[in-house]
């Protein structure tokens, strides 16, 4: 009877509510919640090795907003805004389904054993503010699609096995960026000349222990809020500018 009354309430008043807050599935009397985010998380879990059962709460007996590492929003109550799985002893690959969590603000899988490439679908996370993939064994290049995440303030990819050039697109699109650390990877090529034009908010740049070469661009001197710059253990030329 209680379930019937609930369904009648939805039919009568559902049109006045935000649709993304009432997208539900009823199975055996259980409200599952937003299917897009729940299914994306379950797909994400399929590619994870979890020897310590850190994700044992990720099942249908618990609402996904209450799963370990998950925070849902207050305004959009059925949408995941934070995925925080740092230091959980996890391994495996990052599923492309991560790109379906389009309300994410915070993404942290640092200090685990994730490997493989960072999927291009990461660029679908247009609300993302902070991403932390530190201390894994991720491979391949930094996805150019990350430039779509124009609200990013913090990028932390240190101590992985990332290779290739730093995408120029990052330094033409991420105007809100404050901190970037990609230490101890295998990045090659030159620092983009547009580096200094990236953001008036940029405070820290740390690219220690890569294989970068060429001149350090003079445009870095335009970063008036920069207080920490570390480019050691590369093959870069000496400084040719003075930070203002």
C-alpha positions, 0 to 999 in steps of 0.5 A: 500500500505504501508503494502504491501511495508513493507512485500516485504521489509521483503521478500527481506531483512529479511534473512540478519536481526536477526530473533529474531528482525523481528518475527512479526505478522500482524493483521489489519495493526498492528505490534505486535512484538516478540510473545514469550515475548508478550504472556508470559506477557499476561499469566503473567497478567492473574494471577494478581489482578490489582485493581489500573489498573497499567497494563492498557497499557498491551493491543494490542493497545500498543506495548509490549515494551512500556507497563508499567514496561517493557524495551526491549533491544537495541541489541535484540529489541523485547526481554524483558530485564527488568520487573519492577512492584515494588509498583504497588498494584498488587496481585495474583500468579506468572505465570509459563509463567515468565520462557519464558522471557528468555532475562530478566536481571532484575525482580522486583515485590517487595512491592506488594501482590503476594502470592503462590509459586515461580514457578520452571520455574524461573530457565529458566531465565539464563540471570537474574542478579537481582531478587527482590520479597521483601515484598509480601506473597509468600509461599513454598520453594525457587526453586532449579532451581534458581541455573540455573541462574548463572549470578545472582548478587542480590537475594532479597526475604525478608518479605515473607512466604518462608519455608524450607532449603536454597537450597545447589544448590545456593551455588555451582552454583551462582559464580557471587552473590554479595548480598543475603537478605532473611530476615523475612521468615520461613527458617529452617535447617542449613546454608550450609557448602558450603556457604563460597565457593559461590562467591568471589564477595559476599558482603552482606548476610542478613538472619535475622528473620528466624528459622535457626539453627546449627553452623555458617560455618567456610567457611564464613571466606573465603569471603574476599569481605564480608562487611555486615553479619546479621544472627540475630533472628535465632537459630544459634550458636555463631560465630566460625570464624573471617572474614578476 
